[in-house]
Amino acid sequence: MAKRRRLDSNARRQPEGQHSPSLLSKISEIIKQVFEKQSAGLFILLLLTVIGTVFKDFILLNKIYLFKDMGSDSINFNYPQYAHIADYFRNEGFPRWSFNQGMGQNITGFNIPDPFNLILVLLEKKYIAWGLAFTEIFKIVLSGVLFFLFLRKATTSAFAAVAGGLMYACCSFNISGSTWNTCSTEALCLAFMLYAFEIFFQQRQWFLLPPAFAFVTLIQPLDLYLFGLFLGVYMTFRFLESRVWELKDFAILGFKTAACGFLGVAMSSFFLLSNVLMVLESPRVAGGAGYFQGCLRTPYLVLRARHTI
């Protein structure tokens, strides 16, 4: 009888190397399941909590989104520009040429194509200063959402998508750079382009890719080169990581992506020439305030030595 009891107790023992799940592993498994099932809702909740905390005073209209220190362009250039274009809309019509800016300048480019700037200039002038914060908040939230959707497409980890989306939306380029009113727009453009490409790469649906290129071209033509170069590198590594290397397949993918890019540029062509002319005529590019020609003539080591001295 005692022998049988010993045999029964040995049978109930777990095999060597197997242990009952600990409390920590159970908790981690529950968290993983929550992230997998409720990742979108959890991301939106966390993002709105962070943004609401950071921009609380601006949301409650205790402060306006104009700065005198690092983001001094907001009060020295952006706000006066928006106010001027708002007046032009009401008094003259569609913004074209204005003698109230410098000695006379084209004011169509970079202002009207940006949909977020267009929202501001269509407001009454007295509301523009208060609306700046809300347009920036909207851009930051939307860029985080698009980057979250991109990561959900590109990776199977919901935790990585939630964490990556939060870090992208709340990075210094977005938060601090939003005081210039341009960096947050560029972050949104890049997130939109990556998400559109991932849908094209996985599902062969190209309808979002041309608008993504068009949006970039409207905001800043120079970014079309920078973002296009980045997308080319990303496309190469994405192809190598997920598919068997075939030069023909990769060339077809690159050709179709470039075709979508040209279509996007054509969609934005109405404003493209105006934007390019404003860049070329800027004193920072072709004028005396720029260092472009000087940098071409001076070796890098000499420039570095002068800067150090």
ZAKOL-529664 format. One record per residue (C-alpha): x, y, z; residue in one letter. Coordinates in Angstrom, 1 decimal. Layout:
residues N
<atom px="X" py="Y" pz="Z" residu="A"/>
...
***
This chain:
residues 309
<atom px="0.0" py="0.0" pz="0.0" residu="M"/>
<atom px="2.8" py="2.4" pz="0.9" residu="A"/>
<atom px="4.6" py="1.5" pz="-2.3" residu="K"/>
<atom px="1.5" py="2.3" pz="-4.4" residu="R"/>
<atom px="1.2" py="5.7" pz="-2.7" residu="R"/>
<atom px="4.9" py="6.5" pz="-3.5" residu="R"/>
<atom px="4.2" py="5.6" pz="-7.2" residu="L"/>
<atom px="1.1" py="7.8" pz="-7.3" residu="D"/>
<atom px="3.0" py="10.8" pz="-5.8" residu="S"/>
<atom px="5.8" py="10.3" pz="-8.4" residu="N"/>
<atom px="3.3" py="10.2" pz="-11.2" residu="A"/>
<atom px="1.8" py="13.5" pz="-10.0" residu="R"/>
<atom px="5.3" py="15.2" pz="-10.1" residu="R"/>
<atom px="6.1" py="17.3" pz="-13.2" residu="Q"/>
<atom px="8.9" py="16.1" pz="-15.5" residu="P"/>
<atom px="12.3" py="17.6" pz="-14.8" residu="E"/>
<atom px="12.7" py="21.0" pz="-16.5" residu="G"/>
<atom px="9.0" py="21.9" pz="-16.5" residu="Q"/>
<atom px="7.7" py="24.3" pz="-13.9" residu="H"/>
<atom px="4.3" py="25.9" pz="-13.4" residu="S"/>
<atom px="4.0" py="29.3" pz="-14.9" residu="P"/>
<atom px="5.0" py="32.1" pz="-12.5" residu="S"/>
<atom px="2.9" py="35.1" pz="-11.7" residu="L"/>
<atom px="5.2" py="37.3" pz="-13.7" residu="L"/>
<atom px="4.9" py="35.2" pz="-16.8" residu="S"/>
<atom px="1.1" py="35.2" pz="-16.5" residu="K"/>
<atom px="1.0" py="38.9" pz="-16.2" residu="I"/>
<atom px="3.3" py="39.4" pz="-19.2" residu="S"/>
<atom px="1.0" py="37.0" pz="-21.2" residu="E"/>
<atom px="-2.1" py="39.0" pz="-20.2" residu="I"/>
<atom px="-0.4" py="42.3" pz="-21.2" residu="I"/>
<atom px="0.7" py="40.7" pz="-24.5" residu="K"/>
<atom px="-2.9" py="39.7" pz="-25.3" residu="Q"/>
<atom px="-4.2" py="43.1" pz="-24.4" residu="V"/>
<atom px="-1.7" py="44.7" pz="-26.7" residu="F"/>
<atom px="-2.6" py="42.4" pz="-29.5" residu="E"/>
<atom px="-6.4" py="42.8" pz="-29.2" residu="K"/>
<atom px="-6.6" py="46.5" pz="-28.1" residu="Q"/>
<atom px="-3.4" py="47.9" pz="-29.6" residu="S"/>
<atom px="-5.2" py="50.7" pz="-31.6" residu="A"/>
<atom px="-7.4" py="51.9" pz="-28.7" residu="G"/>
<atom px="-4.5" py="51.7" pz="-26.2" residu="L"/>
<atom px="-2.2" py="53.7" pz="-28.5" residu="F"/>
<atom px="-4.8" py="56.4" pz="-29.0" residu="I"/>
<atom px="-5.4" py="56.6" pz="-25.3" residu="L"/>
<atom px="-1.7" py="56.9" pz="-24.4" residu="L"/>
<atom px="-1.0" py="59.4" pz="-27.2" residu="L"/>
<atom px="-3.9" py="61.7" pz="-26.3" residu="L"/>
<atom px="-2.9" py="61.5" pz="-22.6" residu="T"/>
<atom px="0.7" py="62.5" pz="-23.4" residu="V"/>
<atom px="-0.3" py="65.2" pz="-25.9" residu="I"/>
<atom px="-3.0" py="66.5" pz="-23.5" residu="G"/>
<atom px="-0.4" py="66.8" pz="-20.8" residu="T"/>
<atom px="2.2" py="68.5" pz="-22.9" residu="V"/>
<atom px="-0.2" py="71.0" pz="-24.6" residu="F"/>
<atom px="-2.6" py="71.5" pz="-21.7" residu="K"/>
<atom px="-2.2" py="75.3" pz="-21.4" residu="D"/>
<atom px="-2.6" py="75.7" pz="-25.2" residu="F"/>
<atom px="-5.7" py="73.5" pz="-25.3" residu="I"/>
<atom px="-7.3" py="75.4" pz="-22.5" residu="L"/>
<atom px="-6.4" py="78.7" pz="-24.2" residu="L"/>
<atom px="-4.3" py="79.9" pz="-21.3" residu="N"/>
<atom px="-1.3" py="80.4" pz="-23.7" residu="K"/>
<atom px="-0.9" py="81.0" pz="-27.4" residu="I"/>
<atom px="1.6" py="79.0" pz="-29.6" residu="Y"/>
<atom px="4.0" py="81.8" pz="-30.3" residu="L"/>
<atom px="7.6" py="81.8" pz="-29.0" residu="F"/>
<atom px="10.5" py="84.3" pz="-28.6" residu="K"/>
<atom px="13.3" py="81.8" pz="-28.0" residu="D"/>
<atom px="14.1" py="78.7" pz="-30.0" residu="M"/>
<atom px="10.9" py="78.9" pz="-32.0" residu="G"/>
<atom px="11.1" py="82.6" pz="-32.7" residu="S"/>
<atom px="10.1" py="82.1" pz="-36.3" residu="D"/>
<atom px="6.6" py="81.5" pz="-35.1" residu="S"/>
<atom px="6.2" py="85.1" pz="-34.0" residu="I"/>
<atom px="8.7" py="86.8" pz="-36.3" residu="N"/>
<atom px="7.6" py="85.2" pz="-39.6" residu="F"/>
<atom px="4.8" py="82.6" pz="-39.4" residu="N"/>
<atom px="2.2" py="84.5" pz="-37.6" residu="Y"/>
<atom px="2.6" py="87.8" pz="-39.6" residu="P"/>
<atom px="2.6" py="85.7" pz="-42.8" residu="Q"/>
<atom px="-0.6" py="84.0" pz="-42.0" residu="Y"/>
<atom px="-2.2" py="87.2" pz="-40.9" residu="A"/>
<atom px="-1.1" py="88.9" pz="-44.2" residu="H"/>
<atom px="-2.5" py="86.1" pz="-46.4" residu="I"/>
<atom px="-5.7" py="86.0" pz="-44.4" residu="A"/>
<atom px="-6.1" py="89.7" pz="-45.2" residu="D"/>
<atom px="-5.2" py="89.1" pz="-48.8" residu="Y"/>
<atom px="-7.9" py="86.4" pz="-49.1" residu="F"/>
<atom px="-10.6" py="88.8" pz="-47.9" residu="R"/>
<atom px="-9.5" py="91.9" pz="-49.7" residu="N"/>
<atom px="-7.8" py="90.7" pz="-53.0" residu="E"/>
<atom px="-8.8" py="87.1" pz="-53.5" residu="G"/>
<atom px="-6.5" py="84.2" pz="-54.2" residu="F"/>
<atom px="-2.9" py="85.0" pz="-53.0" residu="P"/>
<atom px="-0.6" py="85.7" pz="-55.9" residu="R"/>
<atom px="1.8" py="88.7" pz="-55.7" residu="W"/>
<atom px="2.0" py="91.1" pz="-52.8" residu="S"/>
<atom px="3.9" py="94.4" pz="-52.5" residu="F"/>
<atom px="3.4" py="94.2" pz="-48.7" residu="N"/>
<atom px="6.1" py="91.6" pz="-48.4" residu="Q"/>
<atom px="9.6" py="93.0" pz="-49.0" residu="G"/>
<atom px="9.7" py="95.0" pz="-52.2" residu="M"/>
<atom px="7.2" py="92.7" pz="-53.7" residu="G"/>
<atom px="7.1" py="88.9" pz="-53.7" residu="Q"/>
<atom px="5.0" py="85.8" pz="-54.8" residu="N"/>
<atom px="3.1" py="84.6" pz="-51.8" residu="I"/>
<atom px="1.4" py="81.6" pz="-53.3" residu="T"/>
<atom px="4.1" py="79.0" pz="-52.7" residu="G"/>
<atom px="4.5" py="77.1" pz="-49.4" residu="F"/>
<atom px="1.5" py="78.8" pz="-47.9" residu="N"/>
<atom px="-1.6" py="77.8" pz="-49.8" residu="I"/>
<atom px="-0.6" py="74.2" pz="-50.8" residu="P"/>
<atom px="-0.2" py="73.2" pz="-47.1" residu="D"/>
<atom px="-3.7" py="72.2" pz="-46.0" residu="P"/>
<atom px="-2.9" py="73.1" pz="-42.3" residu="F"/>
<atom px="-1.7" py="76.6" pz="-43.2" residu="N"/>
<atom px="-4.8" py="76.9" pz="-45.4" residu="L"/>
<atom px="-7.0" py="76.2" pz="-42.4" residu="I"/>
<atom px="-5.3" py="79.0" pz="-40.5" residu="L"/>
<atom px="-5.4" py="81.6" pz="-43.2" residu="V"/>
<atom px="-9.1" py="81.0" pz="-43.8" residu="L"/>
<atom px="-9.8" py="81.9" pz="-40.2" residu="L"/>
<atom px="-10.4" py="85.5" pz="-39.2" residu="E"/>
<atom px="-7.1" py="87.1" pz="-38.3" residu="K"/>
<atom px="-7.9" py="87.4" pz="-34.6" residu="K"/>
<atom px="-8.3" py="83.6" pz="-34.3" residu="Y"/>
<atom px="-5.0" py="82.7" pz="-36.1" residu="I"/>
<atom px="-2.8" py="82.9" pz="-33.0" residu="A"/>
<atom px="-5.2" py="80.7" pz="-31.0" residu="W"/>
<atom px="-5.5" py="78.2" pz="-33.9" residu="G"/>
<atom px="-1.8" py="77.6" pz="-34.2" residu="L"/>
<atom px="-1.6" py="75.2" pz="-31.3" residu="A"/>
<atom px="-4.6" py="73.1" pz="-32.5" residu="F"/>
<atom px="-3.2" py="72.6" pz="-36.0" residu="T"/>
<atom px="0.1" py="71.5" pz="-34.6" residu="E"/>
<atom px="-1.6" py="69.1" pz="-32.2" residu="I"/>
<atom px="-3.6" py="67.7" pz="-35.0" residu="F"/>
<atom px="-0.5" py="67.2" pz="-37.1" residu="K"/>
<atom px="1.4" py="65.5" pz="-34.3" residu="I"/>
<atom px="-1.4" py="63.1" pz="-33.4" residu="V"/>
<atom px="-2.0" py="62.3" pz="-37.1" residu="L"/>
<atom px="1.7" py="61.6" pz="-37.7" residu="S"/>
<atom px="1.7" py="59.2" pz="-34.7" residu="G"/>
<atom px="-1.4" py="57.4" pz="-35.9" residu="V"/>
<atom px="0.1" py="57.0" pz="-39.4" residu="L"/>
<atom px="3.4" py="55.7" pz="-38.1" residu="F"/>
<atom px="1.5" py="53.3" pz="-35.8" residu="F"/>
<atom px="-0.4" py="52.0" pz="-38.8" residu="L"/>
<atom px="2.8" py="51.7" pz="-40.7" residu="F"/>
<atom px="4.4" py="49.6" pz="-37.9" residu="L"/>
<atom px="1.4" py="47.4" pz="-37.6" residu="R"/>
<atom px="1.7" py="46.6" pz="-41.3" residu="K"/>
<atom px="5.5" py="46.2" pz="-41.2" residu="A"/>
<atom px="5.8" py="44.2" pz="-37.9" residu="T"/>
<atom px="3.8" py="41.5" pz="-36.1" residu="T"/>
<atom px="4.5" py="43.0" pz="-32.7" residu="S"/>
<atom px="1.7" py="45.2" pz="-31.3" residu="A"/>
<atom px="4.0" py="46.4" pz="-28.5" residu="F"/>
<atom px="6.6" py="47.6" pz="-31.0" residu="A"/>
<atom px="3.9" py="49.4" pz="-33.0" residu="A"/>
<atom px="2.4" py="51.2" pz="-29.9" residu="V"/>
<atom px="5.8" py="52.1" pz="-28.5" residu="A"/>
<atom px="7.2" py="53.2" pz="-31.9" residu="G"/>
<atom px="4.1" py="55.3" pz="-32.7" residu="G"/>
<atom px="4.3" py="57.1" pz="-29.3" residu="L"/>
<atom px="8.0" py="57.8" pz="-29.7" residu="M"/>
<atom px="7.6" py="59.0" pz="-33.3" residu="Y"/>
<atom px="4.7" py="61.4" pz="-32.4" residu="A"/>
<atom px="6.4" py="62.7" pz="-29.3" residu="C"/>
<atom px="10.0" py="63.0" pz="-30.5" residu="C"/>
<atom px="11.8" py="66.3" pz="-30.2" residu="S"/>
<atom px="11.6" py="66.8" pz="-34.0" residu="F"/>
<atom px="7.8" py="66.8" pz="-33.7" residu="N"/>
<atom px="7.3" py="68.6" pz="-30.3" residu="I"/>
<atom px="10.1" py="71.2" pz="-30.4" residu="S"/>
<atom px="10.1" py="71.4" pz="-34.2" residu="G"/>
<atom px="6.4" py="72.2" pz="-34.2" residu="S"/>
<atom px="7.3" py="75.7" pz="-33.0" residu="T"/>
<atom px="8.5" py="76.4" pz="-36.5" residu="W"/>
<atom px="5.2" py="75.0" pz="-37.9" residu="N"/>
<atom px="7.2" py="73.0" pz="-40.6" residu="T"/>
<atom px="8.9" py="70.1" pz="-38.9" residu="C"/>
<atom px="5.7" py="68.5" pz="-37.7" residu="S"/>
<atom px="4.3" py="68.7" pz="-41.3" residu="T"/>
<atom px="7.5" py="66.9" pz="-42.6" residu="E"/>
<atom px="7.1" py="64.2" pz="-40.0" residu="A"/>
<atom px="3.5" py="63.7" pz="-41.1" residu="L"/>
<atom px="4.6" py="63.5" pz="-44.7" residu="C"/>
<atom px="7.2" py="60.8" pz="-44.0" residu="L"/>
<atom px="4.8" py="58.7" pz="-41.9" residu="A"/>
<atom px="2.2" py="58.9" pz="-44.7" residu="F"/>
<atom px="4.7" py="57.9" pz="-47.3" residu="M"/>
<atom px="6.0" py="54.9" pz="-45.3" residu="L"/>
<atom px="2.4" py="53.7" pz="-44.6" residu="Y"/>
<atom px="1.4" py="54.2" pz="-48.3" residu="A"/>
<atom px="4.5" py="52.3" pz="-49.5" residu="F"/>
<atom px="3.9" py="49.4" pz="-47.0" residu="E"/>
<atom px="0.3" py="49.0" pz="-48.3" residu="I"/>
<atom px="1.7" py="49.0" pz="-51.9" residu="F"/>
<atom px="4.5" py="46.6" pz="-51.0" residu="F"/>
<atom px="2.3" py="44.0" pz="-49.2" residu="Q"/>
<atom px="-1.1" py="44.4" pz="-50.8" residu="Q"/>
<atom px="-0.1" py="45.8" pz="-54.3" residu="R"/>
<atom px="-2.5" py="48.7" pz="-53.7" residu="Q"/>
<atom px="-0.9" py="51.9" pz="-55.1" residu="W"/>
<atom px="-3.8" py="54.4" pz="-54.6" residu="F"/>
<atom px="-2.2" py="56.1" pz="-51.5" residu="L"/>
<atom px="1.4" py="56.4" pz="-52.9" residu="L"/>
<atom px="0.8" py="59.2" pz="-55.4" residu="P"/>
<atom px="-1.0" py="61.4" pz="-52.9" residu="P"/>
<atom px="1.9" py="60.8" pz="-50.5" residu="A"/>
<atom px="4.4" py="62.0" pz="-53.0" residu="F"/>
<atom px="2.1" py="64.9" pz="-53.9" residu="A"/>
<atom px="1.8" py="66.0" pz="-50.3" residu="F"/>
<atom px="5.6" py="66.0" pz="-49.9" residu="V"/>
<atom px="6.1" py="68.0" pz="-53.1" residu="T"/>
<atom px="3.5" py="70.6" pz="-52.0" residu="L"/>
<atom px="5.1" py="71.1" pz="-48.6" residu="I"/>
<atom px="8.8" py="71.3" pz="-49.6" residu="Q"/>
<atom px="10.2" py="70.3" pz="-53.1" residu="P"/>
<atom px="13.6" py="69.6" pz="-51.5" residu="L"/>
<atom px="12.0" py="66.9" pz="-49.3" residu="D"/>
<atom px="11.0" py="65.0" pz="-52.4" residu="L"/>
<atom px="14.7" py="64.3" pz="-53.0" residu="Y"/>
<atom px="15.4" py="63.5" pz="-49.3" residu="L"/>
<atom px="12.3" py="61.4" pz="-48.7" residu="F"/>
<atom px="12.7" py="59.7" pz="-52.1" residu="G"/>
<atom px="16.3" py="58.7" pz="-51.2" residu="L"/>
<atom px="15.2" py="57.4" pz="-47.8" residu="F"/>
<atom px="12.3" py="55.4" pz="-49.4" residu="L"/>
<atom px="14.7" py="53.9" pz="-51.9" residu="G"/>
<atom px="17.0" py="52.6" pz="-49.0" residu="V"/>
<atom px="14.0" py="51.4" pz="-47.1" residu="Y"/>
<atom px="12.5" py="49.6" pz="-50.1" residu="M"/>
<atom px="15.8" py="47.8" pz="-50.7" residu="T"/>
<atom px="16.1" py="46.5" pz="-47.2" residu="F"/>
<atom px="12.4" py="45.7" pz="-47.0" residu="R"/>
<atom px="12.7" py="43.6" pz="-50.2" residu="F"/>
<atom px="15.8" py="41.8" pz="-49.0" residu="L"/>
<atom px="14.2" py="41.1" pz="-45.6" residu="E"/>
<atom px="10.9" py="39.7" pz="-46.8" residu="S"/>
<atom px="11.5" py="38.2" pz="-50.3" residu="R"/>
<atom px="13.9" py="36.1" pz="-52.2" residu="V"/>
<atom px="16.3" py="38.3" pz="-54.1" residu="W"/>
<atom px="15.3" py="38.6" pz="-57.8" residu="E"/>
<atom px="16.7" py="41.5" pz="-59.7" residu="L"/>
<atom px="13.8" py="41.6" pz="-62.0" residu="K"/>
<atom px="11.2" py="41.7" pz="-59.2" residu="D"/>
<atom px="13.2" py="44.4" pz="-57.4" residu="F"/>
<atom px="13.5" py="46.5" pz="-60.6" residu="A"/>
<atom px="9.7" py="46.2" pz="-61.2" residu="I"/>
<atom px="9.0" py="47.3" pz="-57.7" residu="L"/>
<atom px="11.3" py="50.3" pz="-58.0" residu="G"/>
<atom px="9.9" py="51.2" pz="-61.4" residu="F"/>
<atom px="6.3" py="51.1" pz="-60.1" residu="K"/>
<atom px="7.3" py="53.1" pz="-57.0" residu="T"/>
<atom px="9.0" py="55.7" pz="-59.2" residu="A"/>
<atom px="6.0" py="55.9" pz="-61.5" residu="A"/>
<atom px="3.8" py="56.6" pz="-58.5" residu="C"/>
<atom px="6.2" py="59.3" pz="-57.5" residu="G"/>
<atom px="6.0" py="61.0" pz="-60.9" residu="F"/>
<atom px="2.3" py="60.8" pz="-60.8" residu="L"/>
<atom px="2.3" py="62.5" pz="-57.4" residu="G"/>
<atom px="4.6" py="65.2" pz="-58.7" residu="V"/>
<atom px="2.2" py="65.7" pz="-61.6" residu="A"/>
<atom px="-0.7" py="66.0" pz="-59.2" residu="M"/>
<atom px="1.1" py="68.8" pz="-57.3" residu="S"/>
<atom px="2.4" py="70.6" pz="-60.5" residu="S"/>
<atom px="0.0" py="73.5" pz="-60.1" residu="F"/>
<atom px="2.0" py="74.7" pz="-57.1" residu="F"/>
<atom px="5.4" py="73.1" pz="-57.8" residu="L"/>
<atom px="6.9" py="75.8" pz="-60.0" residu="L"/>
<atom px="5.9" py="78.5" pz="-57.6" residu="S"/>
<atom px="7.6" py="76.6" pz="-54.7" residu="N"/>
<atom px="10.7" py="76.0" pz="-56.7" residu="V"/>
<atom px="11.0" py="79.6" pz="-57.7" residu="L"/>
<atom px="10.7" py="80.8" pz="-54.1" residu="M"/>
<atom px="13.5" py="78.4" pz="-53.1" residu="V"/>
<atom px="15.8" py="79.5" pz="-55.9" residu="L"/>
<atom px="15.1" py="83.2" pz="-55.3" residu="E"/>
<atom px="15.6" py="82.9" pz="-51.5" residu="S"/>
<atom px="18.6" py="84.9" pz="-50.2" residu="P"/>
<atom px="19.6" py="81.7" pz="-48.3" residu="R"/>
<atom px="20.0" py="79.8" pz="-51.5" residu="V"/>
<atom px="21.2" py="82.1" pz="-54.3" residu="A"/>
<atom px="21.7" py="85.3" pz="-52.4" residu="G"/>
<atom px="24.4" py="86.7" pz="-50.2" residu="G"/>
<atom px="22.9" py="85.1" pz="-47.0" residu="A"/>
<atom px="23.6" py="81.6" pz="-48.2" residu="G"/>
<atom px="26.8" py="79.6" pz="-47.9" residu="Y"/>
<atom px="26.1" py="77.2" pz="-50.7" residu="F"/>
<atom px="28.6" py="78.6" pz="-53.2" residu="Q"/>
<atom px="31.2" py="79.2" pz="-50.5" residu="G"/>
<atom px="31.0" py="75.7" pz="-49.3" residu="C"/>
<atom px="31.5" py="74.4" pz="-52.8" residu="L"/>
<atom px="34.7" py="76.4" pz="-53.2" residu="R"/>
<atom px="36.1" py="75.7" pz="-49.7" residu="T"/>
<atom px="37.3" py="72.3" pz="-48.6" residu="P"/>
<atom px="35.5" py="70.7" pz="-45.6" residu="Y"/>
<atom px="38.6" py="70.7" pz="-43.4" residu="L"/>
<atom px="39.1" py="74.4" pz="-43.9" residu="V"/>
<atom px="35.5" py="75.1" pz="-43.0" residu="L"/>
<atom px="35.8" py="73.0" pz="-39.9" residu="R"/>
<atom px="39.0" py="74.7" pz="-38.8" residu="A"/>
<atom px="37.4" py="78.1" pz="-39.2" residu="R"/>
<atom px="34.3" py="77.0" pz="-37.2" residu="H"/>
<atom px="36.5" py="75.7" pz="-34.4" residu="T"/>
<atom px="38.5" py="78.9" pz="-34.2" residu="I"/>
***
